[in-house]
Amino acid sequence: MEKVLTLRKIRSSFFSLVVFLLFSEVFGKNETAECNPSQKSFSYLDAAVDLIAKAKLYFPTYEKLVVHQSKRPVDCEELLCNGHNKSGRYTIWPRSRVTGEKSLEVYCDMDTDGGGWTVIQRRGNFNRSKDYFYKDWKHYRAGFGDIEKDFWLGNDNIFALTNQRLNSIRFDLQAMEGEKRYALYDEFWIEDENRKYTLHINDYSGDAGDSMISRSNNMKFTTKDQKNDNFKDNCAIAFKGAWWYNECHDANLNGINHRGGHETFADGVNWRSWKGYHESLDTTEMKIRPKNFRKTSVLNDTPSDQANPDKNIKKTSVLNDSSSDERDSPKDSKSNPLPKDNPSEPINHSDSVWTDTPSSK
């Protein structure tokens, strides 16, 4: 990096010298003959030659750096295409005007349906409090958790991963008894924070049923401290999560981790089209990869170098698991913001689901 900066200084000095020479040629005729004009010209020429010589010394390094940076993978699909076929933790460099060129540690799923998936969310039994995902806007913006356990990658990072090309998103769901289902959407991207991370999702396939398009497509993200939904109250507070709520949801994968059946209405890790509003799923994973994904032959790059091409570059971790949130009291609602499983079933938002003591670190 120091050599690149030196090159830029040389280039700037060279252009300044050219401008100065032209200026001197035009206006130098009026100068008094205190020195020989030819000597001044030779002096300028020597300086220019010296700058060119220095530039030649640094150009090879600059070219290598450009090639070096071009090898940085932007997502798990590029890692897979470059020979990394083991699921696990990797470093990528998403390209975004929001995150810049910062590195990001992610978990790559290289096994499911051909691999190449960048995991953006995971829920499960990791000895967290049931309300661990009931966090505020800043936490969902930056991300939180442990990428090898339960986590949210961060809305800024999800935007960075999806703003360059069209992606697919896959929801892998598992019930408490071990049954597994999935939902695949071949069109997925979100907008930036200025547009409240508005969700765009379409083209469903799978066996879990669609719980995203009808209520969450084109919706802004809502948290307990920032209401962007269409409900009279705050859906995130009413259903103890954070999501692309409407009035309010068919999916609530960031809700309370009840782990199985629960009497409270729709505040669990719910996927309505499969398990309804009274059964919280055991595990969930949300993962993305380019829509035009094709598993290609492995390139000749050394996998370890490809995953971490520059060991001297400081990694910027966006996952911060060191803070806890103040708990908001759930609000009662007499209206029904969701379809009922049974038209005659009463809705009770007053049941207390806060059985865990907030962790303080």
C-alpha positions in Angstrom: 0.0 0.0 0.0 2.9 2.4 0.8 4.3 1.8 -2.7 1.0 2.5 -4.3 0.8 5.8 -2.5 4.3 6.6 -3.6 3.3 5.9 -7.2 0.4 8.2 -6.9 2.7 11.0 -5.6 5.1 10.4 -8.5 2.3 10.6 -11.0 0.9 13.8 -9.4 4.4 15.3 -9.4 4.9 14.4 -13.1 1.6 16.0 -14.2 2.5 19.1 -12.1 5.9 19.3 -13.8 4.3 19.1 -17.3 2.0 21.9 -16.4 4.9 23.9 -15.1 6.9 23.4 -18.2 4.1 24.5 -20.4 3.6 27.6 -18.2 7.3 28.4 -18.4 7.3 28.0 -22.1 4.5 30.6 -22.6 5.5 33.1 -20.0 9.2 32.5 -19.5 10.2 34.8 -22.4 9.6 37.9 -20.3 11.9 36.7 -17.6 15.2 38.5 -17.1 18.2 36.6 -18.3 19.6 35.9 -14.9 20.4 32.3 -16.0 20.8 30.5 -19.2 17.4 29.4 -20.6 18.9 26.2 -22.0 20.2 25.3 -18.6 16.7 25.7 -17.1 15.2 23.5 -19.8 17.8 20.7 -19.2 17.1 20.9 -15.5 13.4 20.4 -16.1 14.1 17.5 -18.4 16.4 15.8 -15.9 13.7 16.1 -13.3 11.1 14.6 -15.7 13.4 11.7 -16.5 14.0 11.0 -12.8 10.3 10.9 -12.2 9.7 8.5 -15.1 12.5 6.2 -13.8 10.9 6.1 -10.3 7.5 5.4 -11.8 8.9 2.4 -13.7 10.3 1.0 -10.4 6.8 1.0 -8.8 4.6 0.0 -11.8 5.3 -3.7 -11.5 4.3 -3.7 -7.8 1.2 -1.7 -8.6 0.2 -4.2 -11.4 0.7 -7.1 -9.0 -1.5 -5.4 -6.4 -4.3 -4.9 -8.9 -4.2 -8.6 -9.9 -3.9 -9.6 -6.2 -7.0 -7.6 -5.4 -9.0 -9.1 -8.3 -8.6 -12.5 -6.7 -10.5 -11.5 -3.6 -13.8 -13.6 -3.6 -16.9 -11.5 -3.3 -19.1 -14.4 -2.0 -19.1 -18.2 -1.3 -20.0 -19.0 -4.9 -16.7 -17.5 -6.1 -14.9 -19.5 -3.4 -16.5 -22.7 -4.6 -15.6 -22.0 -8.2 -12.0 -21.5 -7.1 -11.7 -24.9 -5.4 -13.1 -24.4 -1.9 -15.6 -27.3 -1.5 -15.6 -27.6 2.3 -18.4 -25.9 4.3 -17.1 -23.5 7.0 -15.8 -20.1 7.8 -14.2 -18.0 5.0 -13.3 -14.4 4.3 -14.9 -12.6 1.4 -14.8 -9.0 0.1 -18.3 -7.9 -1.0 -18.3 -4.8 -3.3 -20.6 -2.1 -2.0 -20.7 1.7 -1.7 -22.0 1.1 1.8 -19.3 -1.3 3.2 -16.6 -0.3 0.8 -13.9 -3.0 0.3 -13.9 -4.3 3.9 -13.4 -7.9 4.4 -16.2 -10.0 5.9 -16.1 -13.3 7.7 -19.0 -15.6 6.6 -20.1 -19.2 6.8 -20.2 -20.9 3.4 -22.5 -23.9 2.8 -20.7 -25.9 0.2 -22.9 -29.0 0.5 -26.5 -28.1 -0.1 -27.8 -28.3 -3.7 -24.4 -27.9 -5.3 -23.0 -25.5 -2.6 -21.8 -21.9 -3.0 -24.3 -20.6 -0.5 -23.4 -17.6 1.7 -25.4 -18.1 5.0 -27.0 -14.9 6.3 -29.0 -16.2 9.2 -29.1 -19.3 11.5 -31.3 -20.3 14.4 -31.0 -23.3 16.6 -30.3 -24.6 20.1 -27.1 -22.8 21.0 -27.8 -22.1 24.7 -28.9 -18.5 24.1 -31.8 -16.8 25.8 -35.1 -17.4 24.0 -35.3 -13.7 23.0 -31.7 -13.4 21.8 -32.9 -12.2 18.4 -35.2 -9.5 19.8 -32.7 -6.7 19.1 -32.8 -3.1 17.8 -32.1 -1.5 14.5 -28.4 -1.0 14.9 -27.8 -4.7 15.7 -29.7 -5.8 12.7 -27.9 -3.2 10.6 -24.4 -4.4 11.6 -25.0 -8.0 12.4 -24.6 -10.1 15.6 -23.9 -13.6 16.9 -21.4 -16.3 15.9 -21.4 -17.3 12.3 -20.7 -20.9 13.3 -23.7 -20.9 15.6 -26.7 -18.6 15.6 -26.4 -15.2 14.0 -27.7 -12.5 11.7 -25.1 -11.3 9.1 -26.2 -7.7 9.1 -28.5 -5.8 6.7 -25.7 -3.7 5.4 -23.8 -6.8 4.5 -26.8 -8.5 3.0 -27.3 -5.4 0.8 -23.6 -5.5 -0.2 -24.0 -9.2 -1.2 -27.1 -8.6 -3.2 -26.7 -5.2 -4.9 -24.2 -6.4 -7.6 -26.2 -9.2 -9.2 -29.5 -11.1 -8.9 -29.4 -13.7 -6.2 -31.5 -16.7 -5.1 -32.3 -17.3 -1.4 -32.9 -20.6 0.2 -34.7 -21.2 3.6 -33.7 -24.5 5.1 -36.1 -25.3 7.9 -36.3 -28.2 10.5 -39.0 -29.0 12.9 -38.5 -30.3 16.4 -39.2 -33.9 15.4 -36.5 -33.7 12.8 -38.6 -33.3 9.6 -36.9 -30.9 7.1 -38.4 -28.7 4.5 -37.1 -25.9 2.3 -38.3 -22.8 0.4 -36.3 -21.5 -2.6 -36.8 -18.1 -4.2 -35.0 -17.4 -7.4 -35.2 -13.6 -7.0 -33.9 -11.9 -3.9 -32.3 -8.6 -3.0 -32.7 -5.8 -0.5 -32.2 -2.1 -0.8 -29.9 0.1 1.4 -30.6 1.7 4.8 -31.9 4.9 3.3 -34.8 2.8 1.8 -35.1 0.8 5.1 -33.7 -2.4 3.5 -36.8 -3.0 1.4 -37.1 -6.6 0.5 -37.6 -7.9 -3.1 -38.4 -11.6 -3.2 -40.2 -13.7 -5.9 -40.3 -17.0 -7.8 -40.9 -19.6 -5.1 -40.3 -23.4 -5.3 -39.8 -26.0 -2.6 -41.8 -28.1 -0.2 -42.2 -25.7 2.8 -44.8 -23.5 1.2 -44.5 -19.8 0.4 -44.5 -17.7 3.5 -42.6 -14.7 2.1 -44.1 -13.2 -1.1 -47.6 -12.3 -0.2 -46.7 -10.4 3.0 -43.0 -9.6 2.9 -42.3 -8.7 -0.7 -41.7 -5.0 -1.2 -41.8 -4.4 2.6 -39.3 -2.4 4.7 -37.5 -3.9 7.6 -38.9 -3.3 11.1 -37.3 -3.6 14.5 -38.7 -2.9 18.0 -37.2 0.6 17.9 -38.0 1.4 14.2 -41.5 0.8 12.8 -41.7 0.5 9.1 -44.7 -1.9 8.8 -48.4 -1.4 7.9 -49.8 -2.5 11.2 -51.4 0.0 13.6 -48.9 -1.0 16.3 -45.3 -2.2 15.8 -45.2 -5.8 14.5 -41.7 -6.3 15.9 -42.9 -5.5 19.4 -46.2 -7.5 19.0 -44.4 -10.6 17.8 -41.0 -10.3 19.4 -38.8 -10.3 16.4 -37.4 -8.2 13.5 -38.5 -8.8 9.9 -40.0 -7.4 6.7 -43.4 -7.1 8.4 -46.6 -6.0 6.7 -49.7 -6.6 8.8 -47.9 -8.5 10.1 -46.2 -11.8 8.9 -46.4 -15.3 7.5 -42.8 -15.9 8.6 -41.1 -14.8 11.8 -37.7 -16.5 11.7 -36.2 -13.9 14.1 -38.9 -14.5 16.7 -38.8 -16.1 20.1 -37.0 -19.5 20.2 -39.8 -21.4 21.8 -38.5 -24.7 20.4 -41.7 -26.5 19.5 -45.3 -25.8 20.3 -46.3 -22.6 22.1 -49.6 -21.1 23.3 -48.6 -17.5 22.5 -49.7 -16.4 19.0 -47.2 -16.0 16.1 -44.3 -14.8 18.2 -42.1 -17.9 17.7 -39.7 -19.0 14.9 -42.7 -19.5 12.7 -43.2 -20.5 9.1 -47.0 -20.3 8.6 -47.4 -22.3 5.4 -45.7 -25.3 7.0 -46.1 -25.3 10.8 -48.5 -22.4 11.4 -48.4 -19.8 14.2 -48.1 -22.1 17.2 -45.1 -24.2 16.5 -41.6 -22.7 16.7 -39.0 -24.4 14.4 -36.0 -26.2 15.7 -33.4 -24.8 13.3 -33.4 -22.4 10.3 -30.9 -21.2 7.8 -31.2 -18.4 5.3 -28.6 -18.6 2.5 -28.0 -16.8 -0.8 -26.0 -17.3 -4.0 -26.1 -15.9 -7.5 -29.2 -16.8 -9.5 -27.1 -17.9 -12.5 -25.0 -20.3 -10.3 -23.3 -23.0 -12.2 -20.8 -25.3 -10.6 -17.6 -24.8 -12.8 -14.3 -26.5 -12.9 -11.7 -25.6 -10.2 -9.2 -22.9 -11.1 -5.5 -23.2 -10.5 -5.3 -20.8 -7.6 -4.1 -22.2 -4.4 -7.3 -22.5 -2.2 -5.6 -21.1 1.0 -4.4 -18.0 -0.9 -7.7 -17.5 -2.6 -9.6 -17.5 0.7 -7.2 -15.1 2.3 -5.1 -13.4 -0.4 -3.7 -10.7 1.8 -2.9 -11.7 5.4 -1.8 -8.1 6.2 -5.2 -6.6 5.5 -7.1 -6.0 8.7 -10.3 -7.9 8.8 -13.4 -5.9 9.8 -15.7 -8.1 11.9 -19.3 -6.8 11.9 -20.6 -9.4 14.3 -20.7 -8.0 17.8 -22.0 -10.3 20.5 -21.0 -8.2 23.4 -24.0 -6.1 23.9 -27.5 -6.7 25.2 -30.7 -4.7 24.5 -33.2 -3.1 26.8 -36.4 -5.1 26.7 -39.6 -3.5 25.4 -42.9 -4.4 27.0 -45.2 -6.1 24.4 -48.3 -4.2 23.6 -51.7 -5.8 23.6 -53.8 -5.6 20.5 -57.5 -6.3 20.1 -57.3 -6.5 16.3 -56.0 -9.5 14.4 -53.1 -8.5 12.2 -52.7 -12.1 10.8 -54.8 -14.8 9.3 -56.0 -17.2 11.9 -55.3 -20.9 11.7 -58.9 -21.4 12.8 -61.4 -18.6 12.2 -62.9 -19.2 15.6 -59.6 -19.2 17.4 -59.2 -16.2 19.7 -56.0 -14.1 19.5 -54.2 -13.5 22.7 -51.3 -11.0 22.6 -51.2 -10.6 26.4 -49.5 -13.9 27.2 -46.2 -13.3 28.7 -43.4 -15.0 26.8 -40.6 -13.3 28.7 -39.4 -16.2 30.9 -35.7 -15.6 30.5 -33.6 -13.1 32.4 -31.9 -10.6 30.0 -28.2 -11.4 29.7 -26.0 -8.5 30.7 -22.4 -8.4 29.6 
